[in-house]
Amino acid sequence: MFCEGDKTYDHPGDCPVCGMDLVEQPSQQTTIYTCPMHPEIEQDEPGSCPKCGMDLVPKESESAEQKTYKKLLKKFKIAVAFTLPVFVIAMSGMLTNNPLYDVMDIAYWNWVQFALSLPVVFWATRMFFERAWRSVVTWNLNMFTLIGIGAGAAYVFSIIALLVPSVFPDQFKTDEGTVHLYFEATVVILTLVLLGQLLEAKAHSKTNGAIKELMKLAPNKATRIVNGEEEVIAIDKIAVGDVLKVKPGEKVPVDGSIEKGNVFIDESAITGEPVPVEKGNGDTVSAGTINGNTSFTMKAEKVGADTLLSQIIDMVNNASRSRAPIQKLADKIAAYFVPTVVGVSILTFFVWYFFGPQPVLVYGFVNAIAVLIIACPCALGLATPMSVMVGVGKGASNGVLIKNAEALEVLNTIDTLVIDKTGTITEGKPSVEKVVPVKGQEQDEVVKVIASLNNHSEHPLGKAIVAFAKEQKMNLDEVQDFESKTGKGVVGQVDDVAVGLGNVSLLEDVGLQIGSAMSTAIEKEQKDGKTVSIAYANKTIIGYVVITDAIKKTSKAAIKALQEKGIAVTMLTGDNKLTAAAVANTLQLTDYIAECLPEDKLKEVERLQQQGKKVAVAGDGINDAPALAKADVGIAMGTGTDVAIESAGLTLVKGDLQGIVKAITLGEKVMKNIKQNLFFALIYNTIGVPVAAGLLYPFFGILLSPMIAALAMSFSSVSVISNALRLRSTKL
């Protein structure tokens, strides 16, 4: 919760301020390899098992969060096993002819409840009382203070009533002469709180998911060439200057430069741009990017923490830890509510002791306990999570996945939205916008020729052309002598005719030139940020194809709706200036920055925040992850990378900007509902505490027994749950 600033601990435990479990900070660790058949065999590099000869595989290590979850799950199962019979025994007392009383008297059943409550209170949920005690000693009052005092008071009251019922006035006794006990209230409240901790521990396993996903991008092994021989080594064994071989489909292990080979590298992991980049001798490659279909050799230049991928990991880590969370309303209330209730309880005891009727000690104690019981935080604890739970479900049904309540709370306070272009505003994949034939040529024939030529091409632009032809259900011809001309285009033979598709350089190779009219038209398309390839057949230009990353149909309307809400929208993209300007012009965006690297996006978010802006960031790529983590709230496209999704507080399943409008509306509704719930959680207590203290006794002779106090507690819980369920009918 960032309670103590940028502070970390070297051992697990609880936060000394808020009492929450400390979460393990992710770090890059050496991969350990083990044999699937002989797990005792372990080593820090790939190889084969000395016993059975099988390939060693990376060992799956259990995280601290998983260990905590398993420990809490065990405690929860024990708590439920003992809580259910206590609850059944207590509730059976409401039956007119209770069959349990035919077995044995109520006094004995009370002892059974006490025995069954011991494992719940003193083992499964003991940590809550420890946290409550620590919060009182350090005076860092929090929700655990309320839980410890409320449940503890009910439990102590029940034990005293069980052991010495004679000290209580008759009005607190049942017809059988026993005092009404609260063992069931204690164990049910504690078990429900334990369930919340269990769900929290499960969520913690995803808290650092962004960094863990980033770590997965780097391969755990690489192929090194030594004296012409290939050897497989662990990635942390790579040294600067090593020559590495990267095979088709493999990830680049470290930063370096290509020594031999012409390849297409998918750099979307770093840049977020969907089109693979052509690389040749001397060009740089980065760790985590993916090789195409041709092997190449490279020289390692940056390894370990110096790689670009490692730097992005550090940025996400630092941004995640530097974001101060919103202080929960319930904790704010607790800071005043707890000492007030304790003070009223103590004051009640002394007022009855000095001014009350005999026996003064019993009246003082009973009424002081009634004050604490009616102030039990059951409804206060439910107020926020109930609304969040229903709100999250409502969001999910509308394509808005919410990671935490924090995101919802902050979302309706934002005044600036920073959005990525590729995959967020646009579709995120190249597609054919149009095919323009020259005069005398049929469009379908041009499409058929260029699609046939690219049918066996691995280039993303070629695949887009083939997909375009297949959408029109065209039958493609066979191609002979297919050849890819690096940096120029592709050529081949279709029906014994020499055909080609590429740029001006390719045309010059076969002695062709484009006319001024076509040149003007192509330049116009290029200024709009589109890619244009020119086609020829039999040494005659037959037309050109325009390929673009289309803007999503809903983007313009969504951006307009956000601007109408008073939210300033800024586009940041790694794409070139021409493309960025064209997209911004179409969407009527005045604020945009092109050619942004991950650190540029992060710096822009920090700059806006320093100006006092509440910033939301929407993106879909790994290059957006640092900005998503640093933003007041991050919004990821569900069609994007896992890293972006893990870095964000919200995910739009359909990758549709309209989801942001829905999310903001949902955030407003949920926060309003939480405030209403807090009112319901406290109104019964506010009214009941003075009555429990005995304020009405001098005038009407009315005392609020702990049983009535518990009933008021139940009413507040029912009100909170009912109000939260209203969110299900909210229209977004």
RAWOKA-V48782 format. One line per field, one symbol per residue. ss: DSSP state (H for helix, E for strand, - for the rest). A space follows every 10 residues. Layout:
ss=???
This chain:
ss=---------- ---E------ E--------- --EE------ -EE----E-- ----E-EE-- ---HHHHHHH HHHHHHHHHH HHHHHHHHHH HHHH-----H HHH--HHHHH HHHHHHHHHH HHHH-HHHHH HHHHHHHH-- --HHHHHHHH HHHHHHHHHH HHH-HHH--H HHE-----E- --HHHHHHHH HHHHHHHHHH HHHHHHH-HH HHHHHHH--- EEEEEE--EE EEEEHHH--- --EEEE---- E---EEEEEE --EEEE-HHH H-----EEE- ---EE----E E----EEEEE EE-HHH-HHH HHHHHHHHHH HH------HH HHHHHHHHHH HHHHHHHHHH HHHHH----H HHHHHHHHHH HHHH---HHH HHHHHHHHHH HHHHHHH--E EE--HHHHHH H----EEEEE -----E---- EEEEEEE--- --HHHHHHHH HHH------H HHHHHHHHHH H-------EE EEEEE---EE EEEE--EEEE EE-HHHHHH- -----HHHHH HHHHHHH--- EEEEEEE--E EEEEEEEE-- E---HHHHHH HHHH---EEE EE----HHHH HHHHHHH--- -EE----HHH HHHHHHHHHH ----EEEEE- -HHHHHHHHH --EEEEE--- -HHHHHH--E EE-----HHH HHHHHHHHHH HHHHHHHHHH HHHHHHHHHH HHH---HHHH -----HHHHH HHHHHHHHHH HHHHHHHHH- --
